Structures are given as C-alpha cells and as structure tokens.
Amino acid sequence: MSNAIQINCIECKTPIHADDINLDHYIAKCQKCHTVFDFKKQLDEAPKKRTEVAMPENVEVLQLRNELDISFTWWVPHKKPAFLIFFTLFWNSIVSIFVVVALVTGEWLMLAGISIHLTIGLGLVYYLLCKYFNKTTFRVTRNYLTTEHSPFPVPFYGAKDVEVSEIDQLYSKEYVAATQNNRPIHAYAVYLITKSGKEVKVLKGLDTPQQALYIEQEVEKFLGLIDRRVKGELS
C-alpha cells in the first residue's frame, strides 16, 4: 500500500496500521474500537499523487485571472493520415465518375442511387479538412466550461457549455475510435463528473494521452478541484 494514502477507521477515525488491512478484499480492522469496515471508498476519494504532465508540443495555453484557454491543433506531423488520404481520393474518384455521368445524361435517379456514397465521400473530405486546419479551444471561465472547434465546426464533438458550479471532478480515458486492418486505433477523451454524479464527455478525439491528461490537470488547477481516482481513467 502506498504511504501517501492513510486509511482511517470509519467510527473512531483512528489511523489503521498496514497489518490490519486486507488489500485483496478492501477490508480493514480497527485495533482501538474493533470495527471491521470496507475502505475502498477512502481509496477512491483519496487525492492522487500524480507526476506533473508537461505541456504537449502542439498545445497553447492562455491563462488570465478569470479565464483559461487551452488550444491545440488537430494536425500532428508524425501521424500523417496517409491511408485515409488515399482512401478518400480513391472513393471520391469513383463516385465522381457516376456524378459526371448523371449530370451529362440527365439521369437524376442515378444521383439518388449513389446519394449515400456521395455523402460518405463528402464526409471524408470534410474530416480531412478538419484534420489539417482545425484548432480546438478548451475555454474555462468562473462560470462555464466550453469547447470550440474552428474554422470548421464539428457538431456533437464534445460538450459545448457546462456550468462550472456543477463540476465535481475531471478525468481522462482511452477508447477505441476505429479499427484498421483489424487493429484498434485508440484515441483519448476528457470527461467530467457533476456533483449529481452524472458523467459528461466534454472532449474526445485527442491523439495522445498527454493531451488529455494535461487538459485535465490544468483545468483542475484553475478551478481548484482535488484530483481523485476514477475507475477506468488514464494513470
């Protein structure tokens, strides 16, 4: 057990000696009042002693007295989406042949028939534009936490406005964003937990765990939140 965490009796608040703790079942016994209790909640609520996360290379921070702005570009030089670029060009070159034929011949039903394929092609192009040119700004004031994406808006890509007074905790998490050649592609997200216990995903699609952990770290500092353990979070 880490020396940074002290388990206390839930009845008399006496510190519990390590010999009286069962880590396998999260059970402890107080030698003073002989109370046997579950201490898992104390572990979960104990402040974390985590190494300071350095600012990632593509992140910019502007901190004022009443506002914190954390901005980062989507473009990561060492993670060029070569396959996605090739697939987008290949897909749209095929679809464009049918579009040209439909326009030249006046076969408008052909356009209706390929509408799903056309939508996918345009979606791929839009995503690549976002990947190369977009910037995300994570803004925290004393009243609201806001996520903005520009110059290309990205609906449903994170919570827009959350009242700061309702935030109890932030944490970062890894998830599978997609698969390529039957191999998972991982991405990272920042969540918050409200005082009512509701979990809200405020930002997703981050390329590195450092981005997520840095945002979590800086926002908690700015808001004065105590960093506590959350099941399934990045360590």
C-alpha positions in Angstrom: 0.0 0.0 0.0 1.2 3.5 -0.8 2.5 5.6 2.1 0.7 8.5 0.5 -2.7 7.1 1.5 -3.8 6.8 5.1 -6.8 4.6 5.9 -8.7 5.7 9.0 -11.4 3.9 11.0 -14.9 5.0 9.9 -16.1 5.0 13.5 -13.3 6.5 15.7 -11.1 8.0 12.9 -8.0 6.2 14.2 -5.3 5.6 11.6 -5.2 1.9 10.6 -1.9 0.0 10.7 -0.8 -1.8 7.5 -1.0 -5.2 9.2 -4.7 -4.7 9.8 -5.6 -4.1 6.1 -6.6 -6.7 3.6 -6.0 -5.2 0.2 -7.5 -8.2 -1.7 -10.9 -7.6 -0.2 -10.6 -3.9 0.8 -11.4 -4.8 4.4 -9.7 -3.3 7.5 -10.0 -3.7 11.3 -9.5 -1.0 13.9 -7.5 -2.1 16.9 -8.9 0.6 19.0 -12.7 0.1 18.6 -12.5 -3.3 16.8 -14.7 -2.0 13.9 -14.3 -4.0 10.7 -15.1 -1.9 7.6 -14.7 -1.6 3.8 -12.1 1.1 3.0 -12.5 1.1 -0.8 -14.4 4.4 -0.8 -11.5 6.0 1.1 -9.1 4.8 -1.6 -11.4 6.1 -4.4 -11.8 9.5 -2.7 -8.1 10.0 -1.8 -6.3 12.7 -3.6 -4.0 11.4 -6.3 -0.2 12.0 -6.2 0.4 12.2 -10.0 3.5 13.4 -11.8 3.2 16.8 -13.4 2.2 16.5 -17.0 4.3 18.6 -19.3 2.7 20.8 -22.0 2.4 18.8 -25.3 4.1 20.3 -28.3 1.0 21.3 -30.2 -0.8 22.9 -27.3 -1.0 26.6 -26.5 -2.2 28.0 -23.1 -3.5 31.5 -22.3 -4.3 32.0 -18.6 -5.9 35.2 -17.3 -7.3 36.0 -13.9 -10.8 34.7 -14.7 -10.2 32.6 -17.8 -8.2 29.7 -19.0 -7.8 28.9 -22.7 -6.2 25.6 -23.8 -5.9 25.4 -27.6 -4.4 22.6 -29.8 -4.2 21.9 -33.5 -5.6 18.7 -34.9 -2.7 18.3 -37.2 0.1 16.0 -35.7 3.2 15.9 -38.0 4.3 12.4 -37.0 0.8 11.0 -37.5 0.0 11.7 -41.2 -3.2 10.0 -42.2 -1.7 8.6 -45.4 -4.2 5.7 -45.7 -7.2 8.0 -45.1 -6.0 10.4 -47.8 -5.5 7.6 -50.3 -8.9 6.1 -49.4 -10.7 9.5 -49.7 -9.2 10.2 -53.1 -10.0 6.7 -54.3 -13.6 6.8 -53.0 -14.3 10.2 -54.4 -12.7 9.5 -57.8 -15.1 6.5 -58.3 -18.1 8.4 -57.0 -17.3 11.5 -59.2 -17.5 9.3 -62.4 -21.1 8.5 -61.6 -21.9 12.1 -60.7 -20.5 13.3 -64.0 -22.4 10.7 -66.0 -25.6 11.6 -64.2 -25.1 15.3 -64.9 -24.2 14.8 -68.6 -27.0 12.3 -69.3 -29.6 13.9 -67.0 -30.1 10.6 -65.2 -31.1 12.2 -61.9 -32.2 8.8 -60.4 -28.5 7.8 -60.6 -27.7 10.6 -58.2 -30.3 9.4 -55.8 -28.9 5.9 -56.1 -25.4 7.0 -55.1 -26.5 9.6 -52.5 -25.2 7.5 -49.6 -21.8 7.0 -51.3 -21.7 10.7 -52.2 -22.5 11.7 -48.6 -19.7 9.4 -47.3 -17.2 10.9 -49.8 -18.1 14.5 -48.8 -17.8 13.5 -45.1 -14.3 12.1 -45.7 -13.2 15.3 -47.4 -14.7 17.4 -44.5 -12.9 15.3 -41.9 -9.6 15.7 -43.7 -10.1 19.5 -43.9 -10.7 19.4 -40.1 -7.7 17.2 -39.5 -5.3 19.6 -41.4 -6.7 23.0 -40.5 -8.9 22.8 -37.3 -8.0 24.1 -33.9 -9.9 23.2 -30.7 -10.1 25.6 -27.8 -11.0 24.4 -24.4 -12.1 27.5 -22.5 -12.8 27.7 -18.8 -14.2 30.8 -17.0 -15.5 31.1 -13.5 -19.0 30.3 -14.9 -18.7 28.0 -17.8 -16.6 25.3 -19.4 -16.8 25.5 -23.2 -15.4 23.5 -26.2 -15.0 25.2 -29.5 -13.7 23.9 -32.9 -12.7 26.2 -35.7 -12.6 27.1 -38.6 -14.7 24.1 -39.4 -17.5 23.4 -36.9 -17.8 19.9 -35.6 -21.3 19.3 -34.1 -21.6 16.7 -31.3 -17.8 16.5 -30.9 -17.8 17.3 -27.2 -19.9 19.3 -24.7 -20.4 22.9 -25.6 -21.3 24.6 -22.3 -21.2 23.2 -18.8 -21.7 25.2 -15.6 -18.5 25.3 -13.6 -20.5 25.2 -10.3 -21.8 21.8 -11.2 -18.4 20.2 -11.8 -17.1 17.8 -9.2 -14.2 16.0 -10.9 -12.4 15.7 -14.3 -10.8 12.6 -15.6 -9.2 11.2 -18.8 -10.0 8.0 -20.6 -8.7 5.9 -23.5 -11.2 4.4 -26.0 -11.2 2.7 -29.4 -12.0 5.3 -32.0 -11.8 3.0 -35.1 -10.2 -0.2 -36.5 -7.7 -0.5 -39.3 -6.6 -3.9 -40.6 -8.5 -5.5 -37.7 -6.3 -3.5 -35.3 -7.9 -0.9 -32.9 -7.0 2.7 -33.2 -7.0 4.4 -29.8 -8.0 7.9 -29.0 -8.4 9.9 -25.8 -11.2 11.8 -24.2 -11.8 14.1 -21.2 -14.8 13.6 -19.0 -16.3 15.4 -16.1 -18.5 14.2 -13.3 -21.1 16.6 -12.0 -22.0 17.0 -8.3 -25.1 14.9 -9.0 -23.0 12.0 -10.2 -23.6 12.4 -14.0 -20.7 11.7 -16.4 -20.3 14.1 -19.3 -17.8 13.7 -22.2 -16.5 17.2 -22.8 -13.8 16.5 -25.3 -12.9 13.5 -27.5 -10.7 12.5 -30.4 -7.4 13.5 -28.8 -4.4 11.9 -30.4 -2.2 11.4 -27.3 -2.8 10.6 -23.6 -0.6 13.6 -22.7 -3.1 16.0 -24.3 -6.0 14.6 -22.3 -4.0 14.4 -19.0 -2.6 17.9 -19.5 -6.1 19.4 -20.1 -7.4 17.6 -17.0 -4.5 18.8 -14.9 -4.7 22.5 -15.9 -8.5 22.8 -15.6 -8.4 21.2 -12.2 -5.7 23.6 -11.1 -7.6 26.6 -12.4 -10.9 25.6 -10.7 -9.2 24.4 -7.5 -10.6 20.8 -7.9 -9.0 18.0 -5.9 -7.8 15.2 -8.3 -9.4 11.9 -7.2 -9.3 8.4 -8.6 -11.9 7.4 -11.1 -12.4 3.9 -12.3 -11.1 3.3 -15.8 -9.2 6.6 -16.0 -5.8 7.1 -17.5 -3.0 6.8 -15.0 
